[in-house]
Amino acid sequence: MDNQSTVTGFIFQAFSSHQGVQNSLFCLFLIVYLLTLAGNVAIIVVINADVRLHKPMYFLLRNFSFLEIWYTTSTIPNMLVGFLQEVKRISFLGCFIQFYFLFSLGTTETILLAIMAYDRCLAICKPLHYHTFMSIRVCQLLIYSCWMASFLWFIAPIILISRLPFCGPNVINHFLCDRGPLVALSCKRDYITEITFFVSDTVLNIICLSTVLVSYVYIICTIVRMPSAMGRQKAFSTCVSHLIVVCLFFGSVMFMYMRPAGQHSFSQDKVVAILYTVITPLLNPLIYTLRNKEVKQAFRKLLHKQ
């Protein structure tokens, strides 16, 4: 190792080296990014503008849209710049800053989805006590705690990975700085670091996923006992959007990070990473608005005023 130089930056090996393909991908991802921003900003504006939507459920949805804006911004702009460059470079510090924000914002989304499941559980299973247990003040406390915990949770594992010896090569077989490609580039395998990251991510996902599953068990049991078919349909329709988002996000994240370290296909990882960093944030505004009558009515009302 003494004869090898220390890595000061990394080079992304993203999708294709053909410039024509890269130009096409640049246009595609730019459109996706702009649509994602427009959709989530529209949800925030509509919820702020309509007093009828000033409820805990929509307060959480507004924060979820705000989160999605920053979550996509942590990866897509850097990807777009890379498509225009022949050599896609990123500094050592820049790589780990992206790594930190990607995982912190992803952790925020994981916890927020669990909070949203708990909110729907209270609304359907305890409707008479809902406003006592889930007031705007309680929502604010949950949101602030969610953001604070998320940005503290992965500090130690990411610092451990950044302290691994990187002595070359420095080509990341990915379009972003992620755990797997970075650990693969280290010239010394550190099992303590790998176990720390794996345990941190697994514990977080198990706690949040268990919260979601328990909430939906209570929701399903309550819906089944409802005497009215109309009431069952209305209760179920308020959960479908959230359930779709949970399946998309948790499915892809668990596939990527809740598996033991080893040799994995980075081409497959890139496809899965596109799903939870690009596709899911794009679909979330559509999923929540197309299946929500109150949001659609508020949107029409705002357009009519304009």
C-alpha positions as a printed Julia matrix, in Angstrom:
306×3 Matrix{Float64}:
   0.0    0.0     0.0
   2.91   2.35    0.57
   3.68   2.32   -3.16
   0.09   3.29   -4.11
  -1.31   6.8    -4.17
  -4.3    7.82   -2.06
  -7.54   8.47   -3.95
  -8.58  12.15   -3.93
 -11.68  11.75   -6.12
 -13.85   9.25   -7.92
 -15.06   8.68  -11.47
 -18.6    7.46  -12.15
 -19.14   4.67  -14.65
 -22.86   5.26  -15.05
 -24.84   3.85  -18.0
 -23.12   4.24  -21.35
 -19.98   5.8   -22.81
 -21.73   6.64  -26.11
 -22.33  10.41  -26.24
 -25.57  10.07  -28.18
 -27.01   7.76  -25.53
 -25.84  10.13  -22.79
 -27.52  13.09  -24.48
 -30.78  11.13  -24.68
 -30.5   10.13  -21.02
 -29.79  13.75  -20.09
 -33.03  14.88  -21.75
 -35.0   12.01  -20.19
 -33.77  12.56  -16.62
 -34.09  16.34  -16.94
 -37.77  15.95  -17.87
 -38.29  13.48  -15.02
 -36.6   15.85  -12.55
 -38.64  18.86  -13.66
 -41.89  16.85  -13.5
 -40.97  15.61  -10.01
 -40.28  19.15   -8.81
 -43.46  20.49  -10.43
 -45.65  17.72   -8.97
 -44.36  18.04   -5.43
 -44.36  21.85   -5.48
 -47.97  21.74   -6.74
 -49.01  19.56   -3.79
 -47.34  21.94   -1.31
 -49.0   24.99   -2.9
 -52.46  23.38   -3.04
 -52.33  22.23    0.6
 -51.14  25.65    1.77
 -53.8   27.46   -0.27
 -56.87  25.44    0.79
 -57.98  25.76    4.42
 -59.93  22.5     4.16
 -56.64  20.66    3.74
 -55.1   22.03    6.93
 -55.36  18.65    8.63
 -52.72  16.31   10.09
 -52.95  13.93    7.11
 -52.2   16.71    4.61
 -49.62  18.3     6.9
 -47.7   15.01    6.65
 -48.27  14.84    2.9
 -46.94  18.39    2.46
 -43.79  17.49    4.38
 -43.46  14.31    2.33
 -43.54  16.37   -0.88
 -40.98  18.8     0.55
 -38.76  15.83    1.39
 -39.1   14.36   -2.11
 -37.87  17.61   -3.66
 -34.63  17.46   -1.69
 -34.29  13.69   -2.01
 -34.22  13.84   -5.82
 -32.05  16.97   -5.75
 -29.37  15.06   -3.82
 -28.73  12.81   -6.84
 -30.31  13.87  -10.15
 -28.57  17.27  -10.74
 -25.14  15.66  -10.28
 -26.23  12.87  -12.64
 -27.33  15.43  -15.25
 -23.96  17.21  -15.07
 -22.25  13.85  -15.53
 -24.16  13.17  -18.75
 -22.6   16.31  -20.25
 -19.05  15.38  -19.25
 -16.75  12.93  -20.94
 -15.21  11.99  -17.59
 -17.72  12.04  -14.71
 -15.59  13.13  -11.78
 -16.56  13.87   -8.18
 -14.23  14.87   -5.35
 -13.69  12.63   -2.35
 -15.46  15.11   -0.06
 -18.27  15.71   -2.58
 -18.86  11.97   -2.88
 -19.3   11.48    0.85
 -21.45  14.6     1.18
 -23.77  13.12   -1.46
 -23.62   9.77    0.32
 -24.59  11.4     3.64
 -27.51  13.4     2.27
 -28.79  10.49    0.17
 -28.99   8.22    3.22
 -30.2   10.92    5.64
 -33.04  11.95    3.32
 -33.82   8.31    2.55
 -33.98   7.63    6.3
 -36.33  10.6     6.7
 -38.61   9.11    4.04
 -38.54   5.71    5.74
 -39.57   7.15    9.12
 -42.12   9.52    7.58
 -43.87   6.65    5.77
 -44.15   4.86    9.14
 -45.62   8.0    10.73
 -48.13   8.32    7.88
 -49.17   4.68    8.42
 -49.7    5.39   12.14
 -51.74   8.47   11.23
 -54.06   6.43    8.96
 -54.37   3.78   11.66
 -55.55   6.33   14.21
 -57.94   7.98   11.73
 -59.65   4.67   10.86
 -59.38   2.69   14.11
 -59.79   5.54   16.65
 -61.77   8.24   14.8
 -63.26   9.76   17.98
 -59.83  10.22   19.57
 -57.97  11.05   16.37
 -57.65  14.79   16.92
 -56.45  14.19   20.46
 -53.67  11.78   19.52
 -52.79  13.38   16.15
 -53.12  17.14   16.35
 -51.09  19.57   14.24
 -48.83  20.14   17.24
 -48.2   16.4    17.59
 -47.52  16.22   13.82
 -44.97  19.01   14.09
 -43.22  17.24   16.96
 -43.14  13.97   15.0
 -41.8   15.7    11.87
 -39.05  17.59   13.73
 -38.02  14.4    15.53
 -38.05  12.51   12.23
 -35.7   14.96   10.5
 -33.37  15.23   13.49
 -33.1   11.45   14.01
 -32.58  10.83   10.3
 -29.63  13.19    9.99
 -27.98  11.68   13.07
 -28.65   7.99   12.39
 -26.02   7.32    9.68
 -23.28   9.74   10.77
 -21.12   7.07   12.44
 -21.4    4.4     9.66
 -20.66   6.94    6.91
 -17.66   8.33    8.81
 -16.36   4.77    9.2
 -16.66   4.17    5.45
 -14.95   7.51    4.66
 -11.99   6.44    6.81
 -11.43   3.24    4.82
  -8.2    3.25    2.76
  -8.92   4.09   -0.89
  -5.7    3.59   -2.82
  -7.04   2.87   -6.31
  -8.74   2.2    -8.62
 -11.19   5.07   -8.21
 -13.91   4.19  -10.75
 -17.38   3.81   -9.14
 -19.58   1.42  -11.1
 -22.68   3.49  -10.33
 -24.27   6.88  -10.99
 -24.1    7.94   -7.32
 -21.97   7.41   -4.23
 -23.42   4.38   -2.48
 -22.29   1.94    0.16
 -21.69  -1.1    -2.05
 -19.5    0.51   -4.75
 -17.49   2.49   -2.18
 -16.8   -0.54    0.01
 -15.83  -2.49   -3.13
 -13.21   0.19   -3.98
 -11.56   0.05   -0.57
  -8.2   -1.7    -0.62
  -8.82  -3.12    2.86
 -11.97  -4.95    3.91
 -13.25  -3.77    7.3
 -15.89  -6.12    8.68
 -16.66  -3.81   11.64
 -17.62  -1.02    9.23
 -19.73  -3.32    7.06
 -21.53  -4.84   10.07
 -22.15  -1.4    11.61
 -23.75  -0.11    8.42
 -25.75  -3.29    7.85
 -27.08  -3.36   11.44
 -27.95   0.38   11.4
 -29.89   0.05    8.16
 -31.56  -3.24    9.1
 -32.7   -2.02   12.52
 -34.13   1.16   11.02
 -36.03  -0.66    8.27
 -37.35  -3.37   10.59
 -38.67  -0.81   13.1
 -40.34   1.32   10.42
 -41.67  -1.61    8.41
 -43.03  -3.24   11.58
 -44.84   0.01   12.4
 -46.38   0.03    8.92
 -47.38  -3.66    9.05
 -48.91  -3.45   12.54
 -50.8   -0.3    11.55
 -52.25  -2.0     8.47
 -53.2   -5.13   10.44
 -55.3   -2.9    12.72
 -56.67  -1.0     9.72
 -57.71  -4.17    7.88
 -59.33  -5.64   11.01
 -61.28  -2.41   11.53
 -62.36  -2.18    7.88
 -63.58  -5.81    7.87
 -65.81  -5.1    10.9
 -67.44  -2.06    9.29
 -71.14  -2.74    8.54
 -71.36  -0.41    5.54
 -69.8   -1.3     2.19
 -69.51   2.42    1.43
 -67.67   2.97    4.71
 -65.26   0.13    3.97
 -64.54   1.51    0.5
 -63.97   5.03    1.8
 -61.65   3.85    4.58
 -59.67   1.63    2.24
 -59.33   4.35   -0.41
 -57.56   6.63    2.1
 -54.85   3.98    2.55
 -54.29   2.71   -0.99
 -52.01   5.59   -2.07
 -49.81   5.25    0.99
 -49.66   1.47    0.62
 -48.5    1.74   -3.02
 -45.71   4.15   -2.05
 -44.66   1.92    0.86
 -44.4   -1.14   -1.42
 -42.34   0.73   -4.04
 -39.96   2.39   -1.6
 -39.48  -0.32    1.03
 -39.24  -3.07   -1.57
 -36.38  -1.45   -3.46
 -34.55  -0.19   -0.34
 -34.72  -3.55    1.44
 -33.41  -5.29   -1.68
 -30.44  -2.91   -1.81
 -29.41  -2.57    1.83
 -30.82  -5.44    3.89
 -28.69  -8.11    2.26
 -25.31  -9.4     3.41
 -22.15  -7.91    1.95
 -20.69  -9.75   -1.0
 -20.43  -9.74   -4.75
 -23.55  -8.18   -6.27
 -24.4   -7.11   -9.79
 -23.83  -3.34   -9.93
 -25.83  -3.19  -13.17
 -28.81  -4.61  -11.29
 -28.15  -2.24   -8.38
 -28.23   0.75  -10.73
 -31.66  -0.25  -12.04
 -33.02  -0.66   -8.49
 -31.43   2.65   -7.43
 -33.2    4.39  -10.34
 -36.48   3.0    -8.95
 -36.2    4.54   -5.47
 -34.24   7.72   -6.32
 -35.97   8.74   -9.58
 -39.13   6.78  -10.41
 -40.77   6.66   -6.96
 -40.45  10.44   -6.3
 -41.91  11.04   -9.78
 -44.9    8.76   -9.15
 -45.66   9.91   -5.6
 -47.45  13.17   -6.56
 -49.53  11.28   -9.14
 -50.37   8.47   -6.7
 -51.49  10.83   -3.96
 -53.42  13.28   -6.15
 -55.16  10.89   -8.55
 -56.63   8.86   -5.69
 -57.5   11.77   -3.4
 -60.73  13.64   -4.1
 -60.02  16.46   -1.63
 -56.66  17.26   -3.21
 -58.15  17.14   -6.73
 -61.0   19.45   -5.71
 -58.56  21.87   -4.05
 -56.39  21.83   -7.17
 -59.38  22.59   -9.44
 -60.45  25.38   -7.1
 -56.97  26.93   -7.17
 -56.85  26.74  -10.99
 -60.29  28.32  -11.21
 -59.15  31.22   -9.01
 -56.07  31.74  -11.17
